Each structure stands twice: as C-alpha cells, then as structure tokens.
Amino acid sequence: MSGKKNDEHIGNIKIGAIKNNHRVGSVSLFIGDKKSWGQGLASQAIQTNTALWVDLKRLYSLLLVFYIE
C-alpha cells in the first residue's frame, strides 16, 4: 500500500488462508505509518482488492479481523 500524496510504502494487504472447499479467505491488512491512520486508506485498499479477489479466486466470503491499538 502507498500513501495518497506520494508512493511511499505505508503498509500491506493480502489474502491468505484460502479454504477452497468453502471458498472463503482471510484478509490481512497493516498500516504501520501512524500518520496515515484515519485517512480511509484501509477502506480504499479493501474495496479495491475485494472485487479482484472474489473474481480471481471465486470466493464467496472474506474474513477480516482488525485490532485497535
């Protein structure tokens, strides 16, 4: 993931733990740059990637768990 104003790396997003028999996957997302928190970047990354994941992997659902510091 990169910031809105520049291409500086601020975090990662991936899908993993795919259970093909149930067509379910888990989303893992991390924004390490605290200055980038609260700007909607995680929401944007999830929206952008969800359609791609569902289409390419033919998933029925994605599980996203998040932790608040």
Chimera marker file (.cmm) of the C-alpha trace (Angstrom):
<marker_set name="trace">
<marker id="1" x="0.000" y="0.000" z="0.000" r="1" g="1" b="0" radius="0.5"/>
<marker id="2" x="1.174" y="3.515" z="-0.674" r="1" g="1" b="0" radius="0.5"/>
<marker id="3" x="0.059" y="6.893" z="0.629" r="1" g="1" b="0" radius="0.5"/>
<marker id="4" x="-2.334" y="9.254" z="-1.152" r="1" g="1" b="0" radius="0.5"/>
<marker id="5" x="0.135" y="12.105" z="-1.665" r="1" g="1" b="0" radius="0.5"/>
<marker id="6" x="3.119" y="10.036" z="-2.775" r="1" g="1" b="0" radius="0.5"/>
<marker id="7" x="4.169" y="6.492" z="-3.478" r="1" g="1" b="0" radius="0.5"/>
<marker id="8" x="5.747" y="5.975" z="-0.051" r="1" g="1" b="0" radius="0.5"/>
<marker id="9" x="5.121" y="2.471" z="1.318" r="1" g="1" b="0" radius="0.5"/>
<marker id="10" x="2.817" y="2.674" z="4.368" r="1" g="1" b="0" radius="0.5"/>
<marker id="11" x="1.501" y="-0.876" z="4.769" r="1" g="1" b="0" radius="0.5"/>
<marker id="12" x="0.496" y="-4.212" z="3.312" r="1" g="1" b="0" radius="0.5"/>
<marker id="13" x="-2.675" y="-6.032" z="2.349" r="1" g="1" b="0" radius="0.5"/>
<marker id="14" x="-3.001" y="-9.687" z="1.368" r="1" g="1" b="0" radius="0.5"/>
<marker id="15" x="-5.440" y="-12.534" z="1.212" r="1" g="1" b="0" radius="0.5"/>
<marker id="16" x="-4.479" y="-15.842" z="2.729" r="1" g="1" b="0" radius="0.5"/>
<marker id="17" x="-5.748" y="-18.952" z="4.466" r="1" g="1" b="0" radius="0.5"/>
<marker id="18" x="-7.972" y="-19.689" z="1.486" r="1" g="1" b="0" radius="0.5"/>
<marker id="19" x="-10.245" y="-22.645" z="2.072" r="1" g="1" b="0" radius="0.5"/>
<marker id="20" x="-11.049" y="-23.720" z="-1.484" r="1" g="1" b="0" radius="0.5"/>
<marker id="21" x="-13.720" y="-26.213" z="-0.471" r="1" g="1" b="0" radius="0.5"/>
<marker id="22" x="-15.727" y="-23.421" z="1.237" r="1" g="1" b="0" radius="0.5"/>
<marker id="23" x="-14.475" y="-20.599" z="-0.998" r="1" g="1" b="0" radius="0.5"/>
<marker id="24" x="-13.531" y="-18.443" z="1.975" r="1" g="1" b="0" radius="0.5"/>
<marker id="25" x="-10.383" y="-16.395" z="2.531" r="1" g="1" b="0" radius="0.5"/>
<marker id="26" x="-8.899" y="-14.194" z="5.236" r="1" g="1" b="0" radius="0.5"/>
<marker id="27" x="-7.753" y="-10.621" z="4.681" r="1" g="1" b="0" radius="0.5"/>
<marker id="28" x="-4.671" y="-9.344" z="6.437" r="1" g="1" b="0" radius="0.5"/>
<marker id="29" x="-4.002" y="-5.608" z="6.449" r="1" g="1" b="0" radius="0.5"/>
<marker id="30" x="-1.391" y="-3.490" z="8.197" r="1" g="1" b="0" radius="0.5"/>
<marker id="31" x="-0.758" y="0.257" z="8.100" r="1" g="1" b="0" radius="0.5"/>
<marker id="32" x="2.442" y="0.905" z="10.005" r="1" g="1" b="0" radius="0.5"/>
<marker id="33" x="2.738" y="4.637" z="9.402" r="1" g="1" b="0" radius="0.5"/>
<marker id="34" x="0.579" y="6.184" z="12.133" r="1" g="1" b="0" radius="0.5"/>
<marker id="35" x="0.423" y="9.472" z="10.212" r="1" g="1" b="0" radius="0.5"/>
<marker id="36" x="-1.601" y="7.587" z="7.584" r="1" g="1" b="0" radius="0.5"/>
<marker id="37" x="-4.228" y="6.316" z="10.034" r="1" g="1" b="0" radius="0.5"/>
<marker id="38" x="-7.738" y="7.779" z="9.818" r="1" g="1" b="0" radius="0.5"/>
<marker id="39" x="-7.498" y="8.733" z="6.145" r="1" g="1" b="0" radius="0.5"/>
<marker id="40" x="-9.628" y="5.903" z="4.755" r="1" g="1" b="0" radius="0.5"/>
<marker id="41" x="-6.665" y="4.130" z="3.162" r="1" g="1" b="0" radius="0.5"/>
<marker id="42" x="-7.532" y="0.721" z="4.652" r="1" g="1" b="0" radius="0.5"/>
<marker id="43" x="-11.136" y="1.012" z="3.437" r="1" g="1" b="0" radius="0.5"/>
<marker id="44" x="-9.940" y="2.001" z="-0.017" r="1" g="1" b="0" radius="0.5"/>
<marker id="45" x="-7.469" y="-0.901" z="-0.161" r="1" g="1" b="0" radius="0.5"/>
<marker id="46" x="-10.131" y="-3.402" z="0.908" r="1" g="1" b="0" radius="0.5"/>
<marker id="47" x="-12.668" y="-2.098" z="-1.633" r="1" g="1" b="0" radius="0.5"/>
<marker id="48" x="-10.104" y="-2.082" z="-4.439" r="1" g="1" b="0" radius="0.5"/>
<marker id="49" x="-8.867" y="-5.591" z="-3.760" r="1" g="1" b="0" radius="0.5"/>
<marker id="50" x="-12.115" y="-7.347" z="-2.772" r="1" g="1" b="0" radius="0.5"/>
<marker id="51" x="-13.573" y="-7.392" z="-6.282" r="1" g="1" b="0" radius="0.5"/>
<marker id="52" x="-10.293" y="-8.716" z="-7.653" r="1" g="1" b="0" radius="0.5"/>
<marker id="53" x="-10.034" y="-11.463" z="-5.035" r="1" g="1" b="0" radius="0.5"/>
<marker id="54" x="-13.638" y="-12.565" z="-5.442" r="1" g="1" b="0" radius="0.5"/>
<marker id="55" x="-13.299" y="-12.635" z="-9.222" r="1" g="1" b="0" radius="0.5"/>
<marker id="56" x="-9.892" y="-14.349" z="-9.439" r="1" g="1" b="0" radius="0.5"/>
<marker id="57" x="-10.293" y="-16.798" z="-6.565" r="1" g="1" b="0" radius="0.5"/>
<marker id="58" x="-14.072" y="-17.248" z="-6.934" r="1" g="1" b="0" radius="0.5"/>
<marker id="59" x="-14.542" y="-16.662" z="-3.212" r="1" g="1" b="0" radius="0.5"/>
<marker id="60" x="-17.943" y="-16.394" z="-1.545" r="1" g="1" b="0" radius="0.5"/>
<marker id="61" x="-16.740" y="-14.508" z="1.508" r="1" g="1" b="0" radius="0.5"/>
<marker id="62" x="-13.732" y="-12.863" z="3.096" r="1" g="1" b="0" radius="0.5"/>
<marker id="63" x="-12.962" y="-12.702" z="6.806" r="1" g="1" b="0" radius="0.5"/>
<marker id="64" x="-11.373" y="-9.511" z="8.102" r="1" g="1" b="0" radius="0.5"/>
<marker id="65" x="-10.320" y="-9.215" z="11.719" r="1" g="1" b="0" radius="0.5"/>
<marker id="66" x="-8.844" y="-5.987" z="12.977" r="1" g="1" b="0" radius="0.5"/>
<marker id="67" x="-7.171" y="-4.843" z="16.153" r="1" g="1" b="0" radius="0.5"/>
<marker id="68" x="-7.230" y="-1.351" z="17.592" r="1" g="1" b="0" radius="0.5"/>
<marker id="69" x="-4.080" y="-0.156" z="19.276" r="1" g="1" b="0" radius="0.5"/>
<link id1="1" id2="2" r="1" g="1" b="0" radius="0.2"/>
<link id1="2" id2="3" r="1" g="1" b="0" radius="0.2"/>
<link id1="3" id2="4" r="1" g="1" b="0" radius="0.2"/>
<link id1="4" id2="5" r="1" g="1" b="0" radius="0.2"/>
<link id1="5" id2="6" r="1" g="1" b="0" radius="0.2"/>
<link id1="6" id2="7" r="1" g="1" b="0" radius="0.2"/>
<link id1="7" id2="8" r="1" g="1" b="0" radius="0.2"/>
<link id1="8" id2="9" r="1" g="1" b="0" radius="0.2"/>
<link id1="9" id2="10" r="1" g="1" b="0" radius="0.2"/>
<link id1="10" id2="11" r="1" g="1" b="0" radius="0.2"/>
<link id1="11" id2="12" r="1" g="1" b="0" radius="0.2"/>
<link id1="12" id2="13" r="1" g="1" b="0" radius="0.2"/>
<link id1="13" id2="14" r="1" g="1" b="0" radius="0.2"/>
<link id1="14" id2="15" r="1" g="1" b="0" radius="0.2"/>
<link id1="15" id2="16" r="1" g="1" b="0" radius="0.2"/>
<link id1="16" id2="17" r="1" g="1" b="0" radius="0.2"/>
<link id1="17" id2="18" r="1" g="1" b="0" radius="0.2"/>
<link id1="18" id2="19" r="1" g="1" b="0" radius="0.2"/>
<link id1="19" id2="20" r="1" g="1" b="0" radius="0.2"/>
<link id1="20" id2="21" r="1" g="1" b="0" radius="0.2"/>
<link id1="21" id2="22" r="1" g="1" b="0" radius="0.2"/>
<link id1="22" id2="23" r="1" g="1" b="0" radius="0.2"/>
<link id1="23" id2="24" r="1" g="1" b="0" radius="0.2"/>
<link id1="24" id2="25" r="1" g="1" b="0" radius="0.2"/>
<link id1="25" id2="26" r="1" g="1" b="0" radius="0.2"/>
<link id1="26" id2="27" r="1" g="1" b="0" radius="0.2"/>
<link id1="27" id2="28" r="1" g="1" b="0" radius="0.2"/>
<link id1="28" id2="29" r="1" g="1" b="0" radius="0.2"/>
<link id1="29" id2="30" r="1" g="1" b="0" radius="0.2"/>
<link id1="30" id2="31" r="1" g="1" b="0" radius="0.2"/>
<link id1="31" id2="32" r="1" g="1" b="0" radius="0.2"/>
<link id1="32" id2="33" r="1" g="1" b="0" radius="0.2"/>
<link id1="33" id2="34" r="1" g="1" b="0" radius="0.2"/>
<link id1="34" id2="35" r="1" g="1" b="0" radius="0.2"/>
<link id1="35" id2="36" r="1" g="1" b="0" radius="0.2"/>
<link id1="36" id2="37" r="1" g="1" b="0" radius="0.2"/>
<link id1="37" id2="38" r="1" g="1" b="0" radius="0.2"/>
<link id1="38" id2="39" r="1" g="1" b="0" radius="0.2"/>
<link id1="39" id2="40" r="1" g="1" b="0" radius="0.2"/>
<link id1="40" id2="41" r="1" g="1" b="0" radius="0.2"/>
<link id1="41" id2="42" r="1" g="1" b="0" radius="0.2"/>
<link id1="42" id2="43" r="1" g="1" b="0" radius="0.2"/>
<link id1="43" id2="44" r="1" g="1" b="0" radius="0.2"/>
<link id1="44" id2="45" r="1" g="1" b="0" radius="0.2"/>
<link id1="45" id2="46" r="1" g="1" b="0" radius="0.2"/>
<link id1="46" id2="47" r="1" g="1" b="0" radius="0.2"/>
<link id1="47" id2="48" r="1" g="1" b="0" radius="0.2"/>
<link id1="48" id2="49" r="1" g="1" b="0" radius="0.2"/>
<link id1="49" id2="50" r="1" g="1" b="0" radius="0.2"/>
<link id1="50" id2="51" r="1" g="1" b="0" radius="0.2"/>
<link id1="51" id2="52" r="1" g="1" b="0" radius="0.2"/>
<link id1="52" id2="53" r="1" g="1" b="0" radius="0.2"/>
<link id1="53" id2="54" r="1" g="1" b="0" radius="0.2"/>
<link id1="54" id2="55" r="1" g="1" b="0" radius="0.2"/>
<link id1="55" id2="56" r="1" g="1" b="0" radius="0.2"/>
<link id1="56" id2="57" r="1" g="1" b="0" radius="0.2"/>
<link id1="57" id2="58" r="1" g="1" b="0" radius="0.2"/>
<link id1="58" id2="59" r="1" g="1" b="0" radius="0.2"/>
<link id1="59" id2="60" r="1" g="1" b="0" radius="0.2"/>
<link id1="60" id2="61" r="1" g="1" b="0" radius="0.2"/>
<link id1="61" id2="62" r="1" g="1" b="0" radius="0.2"/>
<link id1="62" id2="63" r="1" g="1" b="0" radius="0.2"/>
<link id1="63" id2="64" r="1" g="1" b="0" radius="0.2"/>
<link id1="64" id2="65" r="1" g="1" b="0" radius="0.2"/>
<link id1="65" id2="66" r="1" g="1" b="0" radius="0.2"/>
<link id1="66" id2="67" r="1" g="1" b="0" radius="0.2"/>
<link id1="67" id2="68" r="1" g="1" b="0" radius="0.2"/>
<link id1="68" id2="69" r="1" g="1" b="0" radius="0.2"/>
</marker_set>
